């Protein structure tokens, strides 16, 4: 009679039991905790993001905007592409309401020739959805701003007027630009515009 070797599966199963059970217990504990944290964070509005992850360039501008004092500045960060026609952020402060986009190119020089009417019209179209939203509080946007993150230039100014209503800013000098731009909005108007835009894209009321 030939004696067959004893299967080792049972012993292996018993010896590996704790190694399998402990990670499962940790997962079962962590998943509910993370779920509750995420639910509370989104409900409180402390994490202001949309369903789609923002592009790295958009995140660069977001981080730069967070250096601005609040108040007087208010920001609607990282807006999903389908919410306001491609506008990535809305910057609101005493100087006005600005629609922001991001470019990874270098800040261009001031144009020599006057822009054509089609270029001016295209810029107005980009701001169109934001202006439609701001009509709810009897306001309009004050300009389209492109934040440039390409190689730094030797420009004396942090910004350049690209055409009427359109400004280019070196992303590394955004705070410098914000300190020099002038306007006439009161703090109540700033908060009203911030509240209107934020709720219009489906986020919690920041003043509620």
Backbone as JSON, one array per atom type, in Angstrom:
{
  "sequence": "XXXXXXXXXXXXXXXXXXXXXXXXXXXXXXXXXXXXXXXXXXXXXXXXXXXXXXXXXXXXXXXXXXXXXXXXXXXXXXXXXXXXXXXXXXXXXXXXXXXXXXXXXXXXXXXXXXXXXXXXXXXXXXXXXXXXXXXXXXXXXXXXXXXXXXXXXXXXXXXXXXXXXXXXXXXXXXXXXXXXXXXXXXXXXXXXXXXXXXXXXXXXXXXX",
  "N": [[0.86, -1.2, 0.0], [0.56, 2.15, -0.85], [1.47, 5.05, 0.74], [0.02, 8.13, 0.71], [1.13, 11.51, 0.63], [0.22, 13.83, 3.21], [-2.21, 16.29, 2.59], [-1.34, 19.72, 2.49], [-2.91, 21.86, 2.63], [-4.81, 22.49, 4.6], [-3.33, 23.05, 6.92], [-1.87, 25.19, 5.98], [-3.9, 26.97, 5.53], [-4.81, 27.42, 8.14], [-2.53, 28.61, 9.24], [-2.29, 30.93, 7.77], [-4.52, 32.29, 8.38], [-4.8, 34.54, 10.36], [-3.28, 36.44, 8.98], [-4.84, 37.03, 6.83], [-7.31, 37.73, 7.88], [-6.88, 39.98, 9.53], [-6.14, 42.23, 7.76], [-8.64, 42.35, 6.43], [-10.37, 43.13, 8.48], [-9.33, 45.65, 9.07], [-9.87, 47.0, 6.66], [-12.68, 46.89, 6.68], [-13.17, 48.58, 8.78], [-11.99, 51.03, 8.03], [-13.23, 51.82, 5.61], [-15.99, 52.67, 6.17], [-15.33, 54.87, 7.81], [-13.89, 56.61, 6.1], [-15.89, 57.07, 4.21], [-17.86, 58.45, 5.73], [-16.37, 60.72, 6.45], [-15.9, 61.87, 3.9], [-18.51, 62.41, 3.1], [-19.35, 64.3, 5.01], [-17.49, 66.32, 4.48], [-18.06, 67.16, 1.84], [-20.66, 68.01, 2.26], [-20.36, 70.14, 4.05], [-19.02, 71.86, 2.45], [-16.31, 72.32, 2.55], [-14.46, 71.12, 0.95], [-13.9, 71.97, -2.17], [-14.65, 70.86, -4.98], [-15.39, 69.47, -8.22], [-17.09, 66.71, -9.88], [-15.31, 65.67, -11.83], [-11.77, 65.3, -11.93], [-9.59, 68.1, -11.61], [-7.53, 69.54, -14.22], [-3.92, 69.43, -14.21], [-2.82, 71.99, -14.78], [-4.94, 73.69, -14.17], [-5.08, 73.24, -11.44], [-2.7, 74.43, -10.6], [-3.28, 77.18, -10.91], [-5.37, 77.3, -9.09], [-4.05, 76.84, -6.64], [-2.46, 79.12, -6.55], [-4.39, 81.12, -6.36], [-5.3, 80.7, -3.81], [-3.59, 82.07, -2.23], [-4.49, 84.61, -2.0], [-5.97, 87.13, 0.05], [-8.87, 86.49, 1.98], [-11.79, 87.61, 3.35], [-10.66, 90.45, 1.26], [-11.09, 89.13, -1.17], [-12.93, 86.69, -2.98], [-13.31, 83.35, -4.11], [-14.41, 81.08, -6.57], [-13.59, 77.93, -6.96], [-12.02, 75.69, -9.33], [-13.98, 74.82, -11.42], [-16.22, 72.65, -13.02], [-16.02, 71.69, -16.47], [-18.42, 71.75, -17.87], [-20.06, 73.5, -16.56], [-19.79, 76.39, -16.57], [-19.22, 77.02, -19.22], [-16.52, 76.41, -19.73], [-14.98, 78.08, -18.17], [-12.62, 78.15, -15.59], [-12.16, 79.05, -12.97], [-13.7, 81.48, -10.83], [-12.99, 84.68, -9.92], [-13.58, 87.0, -7.43], [-13.81, 90.23, -6.19], [-13.06, 93.45, -4.68], [-12.22, 94.7, -7.01], [-13.82, 93.67, -8.99], [-15.59, 91.13, -10.92], [-14.13, 88.3, -12.2], [-13.55, 86.09, -14.88], [-11.67, 83.18, -15.04], [-9.11, 81.49, -16.83], [-6.63, 79.0, -17.67], [-3.3, 78.81, -18.92], [-0.51, 77.0, -20.19], [1.46, 78.24, -21.51], [3.93, 80.89, -22.01], [3.63, 84.2, -20.6], [2.32, 86.43, -22.88], [3.61, 89.17, -24.9], [2.45, 92.58, -24.91], [-0.02, 93.18, -27.32], [0.65, 94.62, -30.54], [-0.96, 95.42, -32.66], [-4.42, 96.38, -33.02], [-7.0, 94.31, -31.74], [-9.11, 92.2, -33.73], [-12.66, 92.47, -34.42], [-13.83, 89.95, -34.19], [-12.19, 88.52, -32.43], [-12.59, 89.92, -30.05], [-15.3, 89.44, -29.75], [-15.29, 86.66, -29.38], [-14.08, 86.45, -26.87], [-16.03, 87.64, -25.3], [-18.02, 85.76, -25.6], [-16.96, 83.58, -24.23], [-17.21, 84.48, -21.64], [-19.91, 84.46, -21.45], [-21.72, 82.54, -20.2], [-21.12, 82.96, -17.51], [-21.88, 85.64, -17.24], [-24.61, 85.37, -17.71], [-25.32, 83.97, -15.41], [-24.68, 85.84, -13.41], [-26.59, 87.77, -13.83], [-28.67, 87.13, -12.23], [-28.21, 88.41, -9.88], [-28.17, 90.99, -10.66], [-25.72, 91.81, -11.84], [-22.62, 91.9, -13.77], [-19.81, 90.28, -15.38], [-16.4, 91.44, -15.15], [-14.21, 91.0, -16.69], [-12.13, 88.81, -18.69], [-9.66, 86.64, -17.67], [-6.57, 85.24, -18.34], [-4.4, 82.98, -16.93], [-1.04, 82.54, -17.0], [1.42, 79.98, -17.12], [3.82, 79.32, -18.25], [7.34, 79.5, -19.16], [9.0, 81.93, -17.19], [8.92, 85.41, -17.9], [10.7, 88.5, -18.58], [9.06, 90.61, -18.03], [8.03, 93.82, -16.91], [5.65, 94.3, -15.64], [3.13, 92.45, -13.86], [1.01, 91.72, -15.36], [-0.69, 91.86, -18.55], [-2.52, 93.73, -20.91], [-4.45, 92.17, -23.17], [-6.52, 92.53, -24.94], [-9.48, 94.59, -25.19], [-11.12, 94.05, -22.17], [-9.84, 91.65, -21.71], [-7.27, 90.06, -20.01], [-3.9, 89.09, -19.45], [-2.03, 87.21, -17.11], [0.91, 86.6, -15.26], [1.21, 83.62, -13.65], [2.77, 83.24, -11.37], [2.79, 85.7, -10.27], [0.33, 86.47, -9.49], [-0.8, 87.36, -7.08], [0.47, 89.79, -6.83], [-0.63, 91.2, -9.0], [-3.32, 91.29, -8.14], [-3.13, 93.03, -6.01], [-2.84, 95.47, -7.19], [-4.87, 96.01, -9.0], [-7.78, 97.93, -9.57], [-11.11, 98.8, -8.45], [-14.7, 98.95, -7.82], [-16.49, 97.48, -6.2], [-18.54, 96.79, -3.39], [-18.12, 95.15, -0.18], [-20.42, 93.72, 0.39], [-21.52, 93.37, -2.17], [-19.54, 91.81, -3.31], [-19.74, 89.43, -1.8], [-22.34, 88.72, -2.47], [-22.18, 88.2, -5.24], [-20.37, 86.06, -5.16], [-21.86, 84.16, -3.71], [-23.99, 83.81, -5.5], [-22.81, 82.76, -7.88], [-21.6, 80.43, -6.87], [-23.78, 78.85, -5.88], [-25.19, 78.59, -8.23], [-23.79, 76.77, -9.76], [-24.3, 74.47, -8.47], [-23.22, 74.01, -5.94], [-22.9, 74.05, -2.29], [-24.39, 76.78, -0.46], [-22.15, 79.29, 0.24], [-22.43, 81.16, 2.2], [-24.46, 80.36, 3.73]],
  "CA": [[0.0, 0.0, 0.0], [1.33, 3.39, -0.98], [0.95, 6.14, 1.58], [0.05, 9.44, 0.04], [1.46, 12.6, 1.56], [-0.94, 14.56, 3.74], [-2.36, 17.63, 1.98], [-0.89, 20.81, 3.37], [-3.79, 23.03, 2.47], [-5.5, 22.83, 5.85], [-2.38, 23.71, 7.8], [-1.57, 26.5, 5.42], [-5.08, 27.83, 5.75], [-4.84, 27.83, 9.54], [-1.41, 29.5, 9.55], [-2.47, 32.21, 7.08], [-5.78, 32.89, 8.79], [-4.67, 35.9, 10.91], [-2.75, 37.36, 7.97], [-5.93, 37.43, 5.93], [-8.41, 38.31, 8.64], [-6.54, 41.32, 10.05], [-6.39, 43.27, 6.74], [-10.06, 42.5, 6.16], [-10.95, 43.91, 9.57], [-8.89, 47.04, 8.89], [-10.64, 47.56, 5.54], [-14.07, 47.07, 7.11], [-13.23, 49.75, 9.68], [-11.59, 52.26, 7.36], [-14.16, 52.23, 4.55], [-17.05, 53.54, 6.7], [-14.78, 56.13, 8.31], [-13.61, 57.47, 4.94], [-17.17, 57.45, 3.61], [-18.47, 59.48, 6.58], [-15.56, 61.95, 6.3], [-16.14, 62.48, 2.59], [-19.87, 62.91, 3.08], [-19.38, 65.53, 5.8], [-16.67, 67.33, 3.82], [-18.8, 67.73, 0.72], [-21.85, 68.68, 2.78], [-19.96, 71.4, 4.65], [-18.44, 72.72, 1.43], [-14.91, 72.62, 2.81], [-13.7, 70.62, -0.18], [-14.65, 72.55, -3.26], [-14.27, 70.27, -6.24], [-16.48, 68.87, -8.96], [-16.95, 65.27, -10.06], [-14.1, 65.38, -12.59], [-10.56, 65.86, -11.35], [-9.1, 69.22, -12.41], [-6.27, 69.37, -14.91], [-2.81, 69.96, -13.41], [-2.68, 73.43, -14.99], [-6.0, 74.32, -13.4], [-4.72, 73.15, -10.03], [-1.68, 75.45, -10.37], [-3.98, 78.45, -10.7], [-6.12, 77.17, -7.84], [-3.13, 77.03, -5.52], [-2.05, 80.52, -6.52], [-5.53, 81.91, -5.9], [-5.46, 80.52, -2.37], [-2.72, 83.01, -1.52], [-5.18, 85.89, -1.86], [-6.7, 87.31, 1.31], [-10.31, 86.26, 1.86], [-11.96, 88.67, 2.36], [-11.75, 90.91, 0.4], [-11.3, 88.32, -2.36], [-13.67, 85.42, -2.91], [-13.0, 82.54, -5.29], [-15.1, 79.82, -6.85], [-12.46, 77.16, -7.48], [-12.04, 74.43, -10.09], [-15.35, 74.62, -11.91], [-16.3, 71.64, -14.07], [-16.05, 72.3, -17.79], [-19.78, 71.9, -18.39], [-20.85, 74.36, -15.68], [-19.76, 77.79, -17.0], [-18.67, 77.18, -20.55], [-15.08, 76.27, -19.8], [-14.3, 78.91, -17.19], [-12.08, 77.24, -14.58], [-12.34, 79.67, -11.66], [-14.25, 82.83, -10.83], [-12.37, 85.5, -8.89], [-14.48, 88.11, -7.11], [-13.24, 91.1, -5.18], [-13.38, 94.87, -4.87], [-11.92, 95.1, -8.39], [-14.83, 93.16, -9.9], [-15.8, 89.69, -11.09], [-13.28, 87.9, -13.31], [-13.56, 84.7, -15.33], [-10.27, 82.77, -15.16], [-8.67, 80.3, -17.52], [-5.21, 78.73, -17.45], [-2.48, 78.43, -20.06], [0.84, 76.59, -19.85], [2.39, 79.03, -22.32], [4.48, 82.05, -21.32], [2.85, 85.42, -20.71], [2.68, 87.1, -24.14], [3.83, 90.61, -24.87], [1.26, 93.36, -25.27], [-0.17, 93.19, -28.79], [0.89, 95.9, -31.2], [-2.14, 95.75, -33.46], [-5.72, 96.28, -32.36], [-7.65, 93.02, -32.02], [-10.26, 92.25, -34.61], [-13.94, 92.34, -33.72], [-14.14, 88.55, -33.92], [-11.47, 88.13, -31.23], [-13.3, 90.53, -28.92], [-16.58, 88.73, -29.6], [-15.03, 85.34, -28.81], [-13.84, 86.62, -25.44], [-17.33, 87.9, -24.67], [-18.76, 84.5, -25.6], [-16.41, 82.77, -23.15], [-17.79, 84.99, -20.39], [-21.37, 84.52, -21.57], [-22.43, 81.76, -19.18], [-20.94, 83.65, -16.23], [-22.74, 86.84, -17.23], [-25.99, 84.91, -17.54], [-25.48, 83.63, -14.0], [-24.61, 87.06, -12.6], [-27.81, 88.56, -14.0], [-29.57, 86.81, -11.11], [-27.98, 89.41, -8.82], [-28.06, 92.29, -11.34], [-24.31, 92.13, -12.04], [-21.96, 91.3, -14.92], [-18.38, 90.07, -15.16], [-15.58, 92.6, -15.5], [-13.12, 90.67, -17.59], [-11.63, 87.45, -18.84], [-8.26, 86.61, -17.28], [-5.84, 84.01, -18.59], [-3.25, 82.86, -16.05], [0.01, 81.86, -17.76], [2.38, 79.27, -16.27], [5.0, 78.95, -19.01], [8.61, 80.06, -18.69], [8.86, 83.31, -16.73], [9.48, 86.44, -18.77], [11.28, 89.64, -17.88], [8.08, 91.7, -18.08], [8.03, 94.67, -15.72], [4.35, 94.2, -15.0], [2.63, 91.09, -13.65], [-0.1, 91.45, -16.27], [-0.69, 92.55, -19.83], [-3.84, 93.84, -21.53], [-4.39, 91.5, -24.46], [-7.55, 93.2, -25.73], [-10.47, 95.12, -24.24], [-11.8, 93.05, -21.34], [-9.06, 90.41, -21.61], [-5.99, 90.31, -19.36], [-3.02, 87.97, -19.2], [-1.3, 87.37, -15.85], [1.9, 85.59, -14.88], [0.65, 82.91, -12.5], [3.62, 83.41, -10.19], [2.66, 87.07, -9.79], [-1.11, 86.75, -9.41], [-1.05, 88.16, -5.89], [0.94, 91.15, -7.15], [-1.65, 91.82, -9.84], [-4.52, 91.54, -7.34], [-2.89, 94.16, -5.12], [-2.8, 96.73, -7.94], [-6.07, 96.23, -9.8], [-8.74, 98.76, -8.85], [-12.52, 98.56, -8.76], [-15.62, 99.64, -6.95], [-17.51, 96.65, -5.56], [-18.56, 96.76, -1.92], [-17.99, 93.79, 0.37], [-21.72, 93.05, 0.26], [-21.65, 92.96, -3.57], [-18.6, 90.7, -3.51], [-20.32, 88.22, -1.22], [-23.54, 88.36, -3.23], [-21.74, 87.56, -6.48], [-19.77, 84.78, -4.76], [-22.97, 83.27, -3.36], [-24.78, 83.54, -6.7], [-22.07, 81.86, -8.77], [-21.39, 79.15, -6.19], [-25.01, 78.07, -5.86], [-25.64, 78.36, -9.6], [-23.13, 75.57, -10.3], [-24.74, 73.32, -7.69], [-22.48, 73.82, -4.68], [-23.6, 74.61, -1.14], [-24.32, 78.23, -0.25], [-20.99, 79.55, 1.11], [-22.83, 82.08, 3.26], [-25.63, 79.8, 4.39]],
  "C": [[0.89, 1.25, 0.0], [0.68, 4.47, -0.14], [1.1, 7.47, 0.87], [0.4, 10.51, 1.05], [0.21, 13.35, 1.97], [-1.05, 15.93, 3.08], [-2.02, 18.7, 2.98], [-1.84, 21.99, 3.37], [-4.44, 23.43, 3.77], [-4.57, 23.57, 6.78], [-2.05, 25.1, 7.31], [-2.71, 27.47, 5.66], [-5.1, 28.35, 7.17], [-3.73, 28.82, 9.85], [-1.58, 30.86, 8.91], [-3.72, 32.93, 7.53], [-5.64, 34.3, 9.32], [-4.16, 36.9, 9.89], [-3.81, 37.83, 7.0], [-7.0, 38.19, 6.68], [-8.1, 39.74, 9.08], [-6.7, 42.4, 8.98], [-7.86, 43.47, 6.42], [-10.75, 43.33, 7.22], [-10.59, 45.38, 9.43], [-9.69, 47.71, 7.78], [-12.07, 47.84, 5.95], [-14.23, 48.26, 8.05], [-12.98, 51.04, 8.92], [-12.61, 52.75, 6.33], [-15.31, 53.08, 5.09], [-16.53, 54.88, 7.19], [-14.52, 57.1, 7.17], [-14.89, 57.95, 4.3], [-17.83, 58.57, 4.41], [-17.72, 60.79, 6.45], [-15.86, 62.65, 4.99], [-17.53, 63.1, 2.53], [-19.98, 64.23, 3.83], [-18.62, 66.65, 5.12], [-17.43, 67.99, 2.69], [-20.03, 68.49, 1.21], [-21.5, 70.05, 3.35], [-19.36, 72.36, 3.64], [-16.99, 73.05, 1.65], [-14.0, 72.09, 1.73], [-14.44, 70.99, -1.44], [-14.14, 72.02, -4.59], [-15.5, 69.72, -6.92], [-16.19, 67.39, -9.18], [-15.66, 64.9, -10.78], [-12.9, 66.02, -11.92], [-10.05, 66.99, -12.22], [-7.79, 68.89, -13.08], [-5.14, 69.95, -14.05], [-2.63, 71.46, -13.57], [-3.73, 74.2, -14.19], [-5.68, 74.32, -11.91], [-3.62, 74.17, -9.68], [-2.33, 76.81, -10.08], [-4.76, 78.43, -9.4], [-5.23, 77.43, -6.63], [-2.67, 78.47, -5.41], [-3.17, 81.42, -5.99], [-5.71, 81.81, -4.38], [-4.53, 81.41, -1.55], [-3.37, 84.37, -1.32], [-5.95, 85.96, -0.55], [-8.19, 87.17, 1.07], [-10.99, 86.52, 3.21], [-10.73, 89.55, 2.24], [-12.03, 90.05, -0.82], [-12.09, 87.06, -2.04], [-13.42, 84.67, -4.2], [-13.94, 81.34, -5.37], [-14.08, 78.97, -7.61], [-12.88, 76.01, -8.39], [-13.44, 74.02, -10.54], [-15.33, 73.6, -13.06], [-16.56, 72.3, -15.42], [-17.47, 72.57, -18.29], [-20.64, 72.85, -17.56], [-20.94, 75.81, -16.2], [-19.02, 77.97, -18.31], [-17.16, 77.11, -20.64], [-14.31, 77.18, -18.88], [-13.88, 78.02, -16.01], [-12.27, 77.75, -13.15], [-13.04, 81.01, -11.87], [-13.66, 83.57, -9.63], [-13.21, 86.75, -8.68], [-13.86, 88.93, -5.99], [-13.63, 92.55, -5.42], [-13.16, 95.34, -6.31], [-12.94, 94.58, -9.4], [-14.92, 91.64, -9.9], [-15.05, 89.26, -12.35], [-13.42, 86.41, -13.59], [-12.12, 84.29, -15.62], [-10.12, 81.48, -15.95], [-7.17, 80.16, -17.33], [-4.53, 78.34, -18.75], [-1.09, 78.02, -19.57], [1.88, 77.27, -20.73], [2.92, 80.2, -21.48], [3.58, 83.26, -21.53], [3.26, 86.16, -21.98], [2.95, 88.59, -23.93], [2.53, 91.32, -25.27], [1.15, 93.43, -26.79], [0.06, 94.59, -29.36], [-0.35, 96.35, -31.96], [-3.41, 95.62, -32.63], [-6.35, 94.93, -32.7], [-8.85, 93.2, -32.95], [-11.55, 92.07, -33.83], [-14.29, 90.89, -33.38], [-13.44, 88.07, -32.65], [-12.15, 88.69, -29.98], [-14.61, 89.8, -28.67], [-16.38, 87.36, -28.99], [-14.79, 85.42, -27.3], [-15.14, 86.86, -24.69], [-18.16, 86.61, -24.59], [-18.27, 83.6, -24.47], [-17.0, 83.18, -21.81], [-19.3, 84.91, -20.37], [-22.12, 83.78, -20.49], [-22.29, 82.4, -17.79], [-21.81, 84.89, -16.15], [-24.21, 86.47, -17.08], [-26.28, 84.58, -16.08], [-25.55, 84.89, -13.14], [-25.84, 87.96, -12.77], [-28.81, 88.28, -12.89], [-29.39, 87.8, -9.96], [-27.7, 90.78, -9.43], [-26.61, 92.75, -11.49], [-23.81, 91.49, -13.32], [-20.48, 91.1, -14.58], [-17.6, 91.29, -15.67], [-14.41, 92.26, -16.4], [-12.81, 89.19, -17.61], [-10.13, 87.49, -18.57], [-7.68, 85.24, -17.62], [-4.58, 84.02, -17.73], [-2.21, 81.98, -16.74], [1.05, 81.26, -16.83], [3.6, 78.79, -17.05], [6.25, 79.59, -18.42], [8.43, 81.53, -18.34], [9.53, 84.27, -17.7], [10.05, 87.57, -17.92], [10.34, 90.86, -17.89], [8.1, 92.5, -16.78], [6.73, 94.51, -14.93], [3.94, 92.74, -14.87], [1.55, 90.72, -14.66], [0.08, 92.25, -17.56], [-2.11, 92.58, -20.38], [-3.76, 93.27, -22.94], [-5.38, 92.08, -25.45], [-8.56, 93.75, -24.75], [-11.2, 94.0, -23.49], [-11.06, 91.75, -21.17], [-7.67, 90.73, -21.08], [-5.21, 89.02, -19.24], [-2.21, 88.23, -17.95], [-0.27, 86.26, -15.72], [1.41, 84.92, -13.6], [1.46, 83.07, -11.23], [3.48, 84.78, -9.56], [1.2, 87.47, -9.66], [-1.44, 87.64, -8.21], [-0.61, 89.62, -6.1], [-0.07, 91.9, -8.0], [-2.88, 92.19, -9.01], [-4.36, 92.75, -6.44], [-2.94, 95.51, -5.85], [-4.07, 97.02, -8.71], [-7.12, 96.96, -8.96], [-10.16, 98.43, -9.29], [-13.41, 99.24, -7.74], [-16.7, 98.8, -6.31], [-17.4, 96.73, -4.04], [-18.4, 95.32, -1.45], [-19.3, 93.02, 0.26], [-21.93, 92.57, -1.18], [-20.73, 91.79, -3.88], [-19.2, 89.4, -3.0], [-21.56, 87.77, -1.98], [-23.16, 87.67, -4.53], [-21.15, 86.18, -6.22], [-20.86, 83.76, -4.46], [-23.75, 82.86, -4.6], [-24.09, 82.55, -7.62], [-21.92, 80.48, -8.15], [-22.64, 78.28, -6.22], [-25.5, 77.74, -7.27], [-24.99, 77.12, -10.2], [-23.38, 74.34, -9.42], [-23.96, 73.03, -6.44], [-23.24, 74.44, -3.52], [-23.4, 76.11, -1.03], [-23.15, 78.53, 0.7], [-21.3, 80.48, 2.28], [-24.01, 81.55, 4.06], [-25.31, 79.18, 5.73]]
}
